[in-house]
């Protein structure tokens, strides 16, 4: 095509980009969905909706990222690998506190039964010897 004449472009129609409107549920629809859920799925869904979290942000918060006193959640490595702080919805505070207490009690039972431990890579263990340097191939 390089160096060739294109000619007349009369009658050529440009393609139009489709207009897509975001799908946003009404409050009544959100309430209807939440009423169908129970236990942990309801807790996570309420957290997603109430705090404006993305799916993985709602599934990966650590206990230390939730501040019940300041009513906020620290989102680690969110979209764009950025950290941010968002609100902790009032509707999720009590159920989340109960959930954390149940999980804490389960962890204590696991520890008493000789479970509930993980092996960390050597780099994460305090006082571990340094890893040997990788040799560059010649």
Helices and strands as residue ranges (DSSP letters): H 27-36, H 39-51, H 55-59, G 63-65, E 66-67, E 72-75, G 79-81, E 84-87, H 90-112, G 122-124
